[in-house]
């Protein structure tokens, strides 16, 4: 019985450690108004929730340009869905005075994702959680 219990806890520990994400996987660049991969690797899947929308960016190429997702222009290399349709020419526009959460998936089939939270002020400037801690 003790061996089974030990084995169970070892499996749980390995599962938790393998599913944990690197907290530095991406950042919000306020000047570029974009999500930027810190390691330069292309994004596979990114979900943005906020302002009453759920928008998914699905990368379809491993081009280095896919390591950044802009909020104010078309992001080639991504299929974007808001609802049921897919769109290659979608422009995600930030809305002033709203909160957003960006979920970054290392693998499109992952269940868990690394979240980044930010908001926009009433002038449509990005305010990150670290800005609010100051």
C-alpha positions in Angstrom: 0.0 0.0 0.0 2.8 2.4 0.9 4.5 1.7 -2.5 1.3 2.5 -4.4 0.8 5.7 -2.4 4.4 6.8 -3.0 4.1 6.0 -6.8 0.9 8.0 -6.9 2.5 11.1 -5.4 5.5 10.8 -7.7 3.3 10.7 -10.7 1.3 13.8 -9.5 4.6 15.7 -8.8 6.0 14.9 -12.2 2.7 15.9 -13.9 2.6 19.2 -12.0 6.2 20.0 -12.8 5.9 19.1 -16.5 2.8 21.3 -16.9 4.2 24.4 -15.3 5.1 27.2 -17.7 8.0 29.6 -17.8 6.8 32.9 -16.4 9.0 34.7 -18.9 7.4 33.2 -22.0 6.0 36.5 -23.3 5.6 40.1 -22.4 3.3 43.0 -23.4 5.3 45.7 -25.3 3.4 48.9 -24.6 5.2 51.0 -27.3 4.6 48.4 -30.0 1.1 47.5 -28.6 2.0 43.9 -29.0 2.5 40.5 -27.3 6.2 39.6 -27.8 7.7 36.1 -27.2 10.7 36.7 -24.9 12.7 33.7 -26.5 11.9 34.7 -30.1 10.1 31.4 -30.7 6.9 31.7 -32.8 3.6 31.5 -30.9 1.5 28.3 -31.6 -1.7 29.4 -30.0 -2.8 32.6 -28.2 -6.2 33.3 -26.7 -7.1 36.9 -25.9 -10.1 37.5 -23.6 -11.4 41.0 -22.9 -13.9 43.7 -23.9 -16.6 41.0 -24.4 -14.5 39.0 -26.9 -12.6 35.7 -27.1 -10.1 35.9 -30.0 -7.8 33.0 -30.8 -4.6 33.4 -32.8 -3.5 30.0 -34.2 0.0 30.1 -35.8 0.3 28.2 -39.1 4.0 28.8 -39.8 7.2 28.7 -37.8 8.3 32.0 -39.3 10.1 34.3 -36.8 7.5 37.1 -37.5 5.1 34.8 -35.5 6.9 35.6 -32.3 4.9 38.9 -32.1 1.2 39.6 -32.2 0.2 43.3 -32.8 -3.0 44.8 -31.5 -3.4 47.4 -34.2 -2.5 45.6 -37.5 -2.9 42.4 -39.4 -0.7 39.6 -38.1 0.3 37.4 -41.1 1.1 33.8 -40.2 -1.9 33.5 -38.0 -5.4 32.2 -38.5 -7.6 34.2 -36.2 -11.0 33.2 -34.9 -13.6 35.2 -33.1 -16.6 33.0 -32.7 -16.9 30.5 -35.5 -15.1 32.1 -38.5 -11.4 32.0 -39.4 -9.8 35.1 -40.7 -6.2 35.7 -42.0 -6.7 39.5 -42.1 -8.1 40.1 -38.6 -7.0 43.2 -36.7 -7.4 42.9 -32.9 -8.2 46.4 -31.6 -7.9 47.3 -28.0 -10.9 49.1 -26.4 -10.2 52.0 -24.0 -10.9 51.3 -20.3 -11.1 47.5 -20.6 -9.3 44.6 -18.9 -7.6 41.8 -21.0 -6.1 38.4 -20.3 -3.8 36.8 -22.8 -3.4 33.0 -22.5 -0.3 31.7 -24.3 -0.2 28.0 -25.1 3.2 26.4 -25.7 1.4 23.6 -27.7 -2.0 24.1 -29.4 -3.3 21.0 -27.7 -2.3 22.1 -24.2 -5.1 22.4 -21.6 -3.2 24.9 -19.4 -1.8 28.2 -20.6 0.4 31.0 -19.2 -1.7 34.0 -18.5 -0.7 37.7 -18.9 -3.1 40.4 -17.6 -3.3 44.0 -18.6 -5.8 46.8 -19.1 -6.2 49.9 -21.2 -6.7 53.3 -19.7 -9.2 55.8 -21.1 -6.6 57.1 -23.6 -6.2 53.5 -24.9 -2.7 53.2 -23.4 -1.7 49.7 -22.1 -1.3 49.4 -18.3 0.4 46.2 -17.0 0.2 44.7 -13.6 3.7 45.8 -12.9 2.8 49.4 -13.6 0.0 49.2 -11.0 2.4 47.9 -8.4 4.5 51.0 -8.5 
